[in-house]
């Protein structure tokens, strides 16, 4: 009588099965259509900077997009001329038709001069 060894897939192979199925589904056109149309963020988000007083400034994003967005505003703040800059950022969700303001606070610089550099923003569809 011949005995057959029970052959089972390796744990890693079993774990990859669902992941590969999801990757295939995400690559198919019907899955992309189910998520809805892609929005042109550059065409439907307005950017604005405003003075926040002696020790701050405000950065505003206003959406005219039909979908919610994940956004990030990043900057570097330096106190006094020649001082090393400290990078910071804020991440937030910007709903369809919504507005959001980020306050860049330089109150830690005291009465000295301060400068914001490398100010940028980005949004992607959720």
N, C-alpha and C positions, 0 to 999 in steps of 0.2 A: 504494500500500500504506500502510495506516495503522499507525503505531507506537503502541503503548500503553505509557505510563509505568508502571513497576513501583511500585505503591502499597503501602507497608509502614506498619504502625502506628508511631507515634512511640515512642521508647524508654520514655518515662514511662508510656504506655498499656500497653506490653508488661509493664512491671514491676508495674503495678497489678493485672493479671489474677489472679495467684496470691493476692495479698492480698485481693482482693474475694471470691474463692472461699472463702478461710478465714473471712472475716467473715460470709459467708452461712452457712457450715457452723456457725459458733459461735452464730449466732442461731437455728438450728433446734432444735426440742425434742429430737430424737434425739441430737444431739451433747451437749447438756447432760446427758441421762440417762446417757450413756456415761462422764461424769466421776464419776458417783455422786451420792448425795443430799447436799444442803447441810446442814451442821451449824449448830446455834444456839450460837455461841461463848459468848454471855453465860450460857447455861444449863450449859455443860460445862467451863468454865475457872474454877478457883478462884485467887484472888489473896491473897497474904500478905506482910506486912512484918515483919521481925525485926531486932533489934539485932545489929550486927556488931562490937561493942566501942566503944571511945572514938572511933575514927576511921572508922567505916563503918556502913552499914546494908545489909540484904539484902532484895531484892524477889523473891518466888517466884511462879511460875505453875505450876499443876498441871492437866493436861488429863484429862478424862474423856470426851473427844470420840472419835468413831470414825474420824476422819481427821486427818492431819498438818496443822499450822497454821504460818503465818509470823507471828511475833510481834515486837513492838517495845516496849521500855520506854524512856521518855524522862524527863528531869528537868533541873532547874537546880540548881547547887551554888554557894553563896556562902560565902566565908570572912569572918568578922568582920561585925558588924552594919553595914549600909549599903554594903558592898562590892558591886561589880557581880557578878551571877550568871553562871556559865559553863554553857551548855547542853551536854548530852551525851545519848547514846542507845546502846542495844545492840539489834541485830537478831539473831534466831535462829529456828531451826526447832524447833517443839515437836511431837514425835511423838505419835501416838495413845496415850493412857494414860501419857504421860511427864511429868516434872517438870523445871523449869529455874530456877536462881537467878541473879540479877544482883547483883553486889556494887557498891555505890556507895561509892567510896573517897574519903575526905576527909583522907587523911594529908598531902596537900599543904598543908593549912591549918595545920599545926603544932599548937601547943598552944591555939590560939585557938578561938573558937566557930565553928561551921559550921551551915548550914541547907540542907535540901533543899526545893525548892519546885517547883511545876508538874510534879509526879510523875504520870505517866499510862502506861497500857499499852493495847495493841490487838493483836488477832490476827485473821487472816483465813484461810480455808481455802485450802490449797495447791492 
